[in-house]
Amino acid sequence: MVFCVMVGAALGSFACCQAWRIRYKAEGKKELGKRSVCLSCGKKLKWYENIPIVSWAAQRGKCRRCGKKIGGAEIISEVLGAVFGGLVGMKYLSALSFSSADLWLATGEILLVVVIFTTMGIIAIYDGKWGEMPTKLLWATVGLSAVFMGVKIFEGEFKIIEVVEAVAILAGIYYILYKISKEKWVGGGDWILCLSIALILGKPILALVELSLSNVLGLMIMVPARRGRKGREIPFGPFLVVAFIVIFSTSSFLSFLE
């Protein structure tokens, strides 16, 4: 379990780095993003300054050279990654069969889940910092999610009709809001992200829980943030992803809802 937490934290750190690299590329800053550096002074970081969570805590959230604060996105992504790693470890290790066929299938599924959650992490961080989502990465995530759905249908855990219902509830609602509001209520990337989430959850009741939890989380942040800052837009992608991590990791405990 400790190993799962460590891997999760490393993936969270990796996702944050990739979000910055995609941003640098979009801005044409080719000289940046090749190695981890302090975003304030440009100092290249040593290996011991890149240990997820530990380095941030040891340096008290500041750069050793210039003393400027390290961005909150970095530590938040690492902590959430660690939580994700622990939850997914609990989900799979507790139900893992050690017969050769089941072990290979479970290993493949775990690797697929890791890749999907890493891409979603990049999307969430990018949206949280810059208020938009990389379109190519969004559709790549949809493709990976479709593969996951196919595996679950093959295993008999998902039914096609339930997947369609989940997509209609989650992606469908957000797509309608996106069209009606002309991106004022919901961004164009949100419904695509919801499509990925619905394909992985695969059940209408879980899609409803995702819809409810993500909105509750969003309101908890948006209401205080909007006080005295009229018109400020709060990206919704991070709330969708955080709610998804919780629901996916605990879906076996939510089976009583079905």
C-alpha positions as CSV (number, residue, x, y, z in Angstrom):
1,M,0.0,0.0,0.0
2,V,2.9,2.4,0.8
3,F,4.3,1.7,-2.6
4,C,0.9,2.6,-4.2
5,V,0.9,5.9,-2.3
6,M,4.4,6.7,-3.5
7,V,3.6,5.9,-7.1
8,G,0.5,8.0,-6.9
9,A,2.4,11.0,-5.6
10,A,5.0,10.6,-8.3
11,L,2.2,10.5,-10.9
12,G,0.7,13.6,-9.5
13,S,4.0,15.4,-9.7
14,F,4.5,14.1,-13.3
15,A,1.0,15.3,-14.3
16,C,1.8,18.8,-13.0
17,C,5.1,18.9,-14.9
18,Q,3.4,17.8,-18.1
19,A,0.7,20.5,-17.7
20,W,3.4,23.1,-17.6
21,R,5.2,21.6,-20.6
22,I,2.0,21.6,-22.7
23,R,1.5,25.3,-21.7
24,Y,5.1,26.2,-22.7
25,K,4.7,24.5,-26.0
26,A,1.4,26.3,-26.6
27,E,3.2,29.6,-25.9
28,G,6.1,28.8,-28.1
29,K,8.6,28.7,-25.2
30,K,10.8,25.9,-26.6
31,E,13.7,26.6,-24.3
32,L,11.5,25.9,-21.2
33,G,9.9,22.6,-20.0
34,K,12.9,20.3,-20.7
35,R,13.9,20.0,-17.1
36,S,12.3,20.8,-13.8
37,V,13.1,24.4,-12.8
38,C,12.0,27.0,-10.3
39,L,9.4,29.1,-12.1
40,S,10.6,32.2,-10.3
41,C,14.3,32.2,-10.8
42,G,14.8,29.4,-13.4
43,K,17.2,27.4,-11.2
44,K,17.4,23.7,-12.4
45,L,16.2,21.5,-9.6
46,K,18.4,18.7,-8.2
47,W,17.0,15.2,-7.8
48,Y,16.5,15.6,-4.1
49,E,14.5,18.7,-4.8
50,N,12.1,16.7,-6.9
51,I,10.9,14.1,-4.4
52,P,7.1,14.4,-4.3
53,I,5.7,15.9,-1.1
54,V,8.9,15.3,0.9
55,S,10.9,18.0,-1.0
56,W,8.1,20.5,-0.7
57,A,7.8,19.9,3.0
58,A,11.6,20.0,3.6
59,Q,11.9,23.3,1.7
60,R,8.7,24.7,3.4
61,G,7.2,25.2,0.0
62,K,9.9,27.6,-1.1
63,C,12.8,27.6,-3.6
64,R,16.2,27.0,-2.0
65,R,17.8,29.7,-4.3
66,C,15.4,32.6,-4.4
67,G,13.1,31.9,-1.5
68,K,9.9,32.4,-3.6
69,K,7.0,30.2,-2.8
70,I,6.4,27.1,-4.9
71,G,3.0,27.1,-6.6
72,G,0.1,25.4,-4.8
73,A,-0.8,23.3,-7.8
74,E,2.4,21.3,-7.4
75,I,1.8,20.1,-3.8
76,I,-2.0,19.7,-4.4
77,S,-1.4,17.4,-7.4
78,E,1.2,15.4,-5.4
79,V,-1.1,15.0,-2.4
80,L,-4.1,14.1,-4.5
81,G,-1.9,11.7,-6.5
82,A,-0.9,10.0,-3.3
83,V,-4.5,9.7,-2.2
84,F,-5.4,8.3,-5.6
85,G,-2.6,5.7,-5.4
86,G,-3.7,4.6,-2.0
87,L,-7.4,4.3,-2.9
88,V,-6.7,2.5,-6.2
89,G,-4.3,0.2,-4.4
90,M,-7.1,-0.7,-1.9
91,K,-9.6,-1.2,-4.7
92,Y,-7.5,-3.6,-6.7
93,L,-5.2,-5.3,-4.2
94,S,-8.1,-6.4,-2.0
95,A,-9.9,-8.1,-4.9
96,L,-6.8,-9.4,-6.8
97,S,-6.7,-13.1,-7.6
98,F,-3.3,-14.6,-8.1
99,S,-4.2,-17.0,-10.8
100,S,-2.0,-16.3,-13.9
101,A,-4.9,-15.3,-16.2
102,D,-6.5,-13.0,-13.6
103,L,-3.2,-11.5,-12.6
104,W,-2.3,-10.5,-16.2
105,L,-5.8,-9.1,-16.8
106,A,-5.7,-7.1,-13.5
107,T,-2.2,-5.8,-14.2
108,G,-3.3,-4.6,-17.7
109,E,-6.4,-2.9,-16.2
110,I,-4.4,-1.2,-13.5
111,L,-1.9,0.1,-16.0
112,L,-4.7,1.4,-18.1
113,V,-6.3,3.1,-15.1
114,V,-3.0,4.7,-14.2
115,V,-2.6,6.2,-17.7
116,I,-6.2,7.4,-17.7
117,F,-5.9,9.1,-14.3
118,T,-2.6,10.7,-15.2
119,T,-4.0,12.2,-18.4
120,M,-7.1,13.4,-16.4
121,G,-4.7,14.9,-13.8
122,I,-2.9,16.8,-16.5
123,I,-6.3,18.1,-17.8
124,A,-7.5,19.1,-14.4
125,I,-4.3,21.0,-13.5
126,Y,-4.2,22.7,-16.9
127,D,-7.8,23.8,-16.5
128,G,-7.3,24.9,-12.9
129,K,-4.4,27.1,-13.8
130,W,-5.3,28.5,-17.2
131,G,-9.1,27.9,-17.5
132,E,-9.0,25.6,-20.6
133,M,-8.3,22.0,-21.5
134,P,-6.0,20.6,-24.1
135,T,-8.3,19.3,-26.8
136,K,-6.1,16.5,-28.1
137,L,-5.5,15.2,-24.6
138,L,-9.2,15.2,-23.9
139,W,-10.0,13.1,-26.9
140,A,-7.1,10.8,-26.2
141,T,-8.6,10.2,-22.7
142,V,-11.9,9.5,-24.3
143,G,-10.2,6.8,-26.4
144,L,-8.5,5.2,-23.4
145,S,-11.8,5.3,-21.5
146,A,-13.5,3.5,-24.3
147,V,-10.9,0.8,-24.1
148,F,-11.6,0.5,-20.4
149,M,-15.3,0.3,-21.0
150,G,-14.7,-2.5,-23.6
151,V,-12.7,-4.5,-21.1
152,K,-15.5,-4.2,-18.5
153,I,-18.2,-5.2,-21.0
154,F,-16.0,-8.2,-22.0
155,E,-15.7,-9.1,-18.3
156,G,-19.5,-8.8,-17.9
157,E,-19.3,-6.0,-15.3
158,F,-20.8,-3.4,-17.6
159,K,-23.9,-3.5,-19.8
160,I,-24.1,-1.5,-23.0
161,I,-27.5,0.0,-22.1
162,E,-26.2,1.2,-18.7
163,V,-23.1,2.8,-20.3
164,V,-25.4,4.6,-22.7
165,E,-27.5,5.8,-19.8
166,A,-24.4,7.0,-17.9
167,V,-23.2,8.9,-20.9
168,A,-26.6,10.5,-21.4
169,I,-26.8,11.6,-17.7
170,L,-23.4,13.0,-17.4
171,A,-22.0,14.0,-20.8
172,G,-25.5,14.7,-22.2
173,I,-26.4,17.1,-19.4
174,Y,-23.2,19.0,-19.7
175,Y,-23.3,19.1,-23.5
176,I,-26.8,20.6,-23.3
177,L,-25.7,23.2,-20.8
178,Y,-22.7,24.0,-22.9
179,K,-24.8,24.6,-26.0
180,I,-27.6,26.5,-24.3
181,S,-25.3,28.8,-22.4
182,K,-22.8,29.2,-25.3
183,E,-19.9,28.3,-22.9
184,K,-21.0,30.7,-20.1
185,W,-22.1,27.9,-17.7
186,V,-20.1,25.0,-19.0
187,G,-16.9,25.0,-21.1
188,G,-16.5,23.0,-24.3
189,G,-14.0,20.7,-22.6
190,D,-16.2,19.8,-19.6
191,W,-18.7,17.7,-21.5
192,I,-15.8,15.8,-23.3
193,L,-14.2,15.1,-19.9
194,C,-17.6,14.0,-18.6
195,L,-17.8,11.6,-21.6
196,S,-14.6,9.9,-20.4
197,I,-15.8,9.7,-16.9
198,A,-19.2,8.2,-17.9
199,L,-17.5,5.6,-20.0
200,I,-15.3,4.5,-17.0
201,L,-18.0,4.6,-14.4
202,G,-20.3,2.7,-16.7
203,K,-23.4,2.8,-14.5
204,P,-26.2,5.5,-14.4
205,I,-26.3,5.6,-10.6
206,L,-22.6,6.3,-10.4
207,A,-22.9,9.0,-13.1
208,L,-25.6,10.7,-10.9
209,V,-23.3,10.5,-7.9
210,E,-20.5,12.0,-10.0
211,L,-22.8,14.8,-11.1
212,S,-23.9,15.5,-7.5
213,L,-20.5,15.3,-5.8
214,S,-18.6,17.4,-8.4
215,N,-21.2,20.2,-8.1
216,V,-21.1,20.1,-4.3
217,L,-17.3,20.4,-4.4
218,G,-17.6,23.1,-7.0
219,L,-20.1,25.1,-4.9
220,M,-17.9,24.7,-1.8
221,I,-15.1,26.5,-3.6
222,M,-17.0,28.8,-6.0
223,V,-19.2,30.5,-3.4
224,P,-16.4,31.8,-1.2
225,A,-14.2,32.6,-4.2
226,R,-16.9,34.8,-5.8
227,R,-17.4,37.0,-2.8
228,G,-16.2,40.4,-3.7
229,R,-15.0,39.1,-7.1
230,K,-18.0,39.5,-9.3
231,G,-17.6,37.8,-12.7
232,R,-14.7,35.7,-11.8
233,E,-14.8,32.3,-13.5
234,I,-13.9,29.1,-11.7
235,P,-12.7,26.2,-13.9
236,F,-14.9,23.1,-13.3
237,G,-12.6,20.4,-14.6
238,P,-10.7,19.9,-11.3
239,F,-13.9,19.2,-9.4
240,L,-15.0,16.7,-12.0
241,V,-11.7,14.8,-11.7
242,V,-11.5,14.9,-7.9
243,A,-15.1,13.6,-7.6
244,F,-14.3,10.9,-10.2
245,I,-11.3,9.7,-8.2
246,V,-13.4,9.4,-5.1
247,I,-16.3,7.6,-6.8
248,F,-14.1,5.3,-9.0
249,S,-11.9,4.2,-6.0
250,T,-14.9,3.6,-3.8
251,S,-17.3,2.2,-6.4
252,S,-17.3,-1.3,-4.9
253,F,-18.5,0.3,-1.6
254,L,-21.3,2.1,-3.5
255,S,-22.7,-1.1,-5.0
256,F,-25.7,-0.9,-2.6
257,L,-27.0,2.1,-4.7
258,E,-27.4,-0.1,-7.8
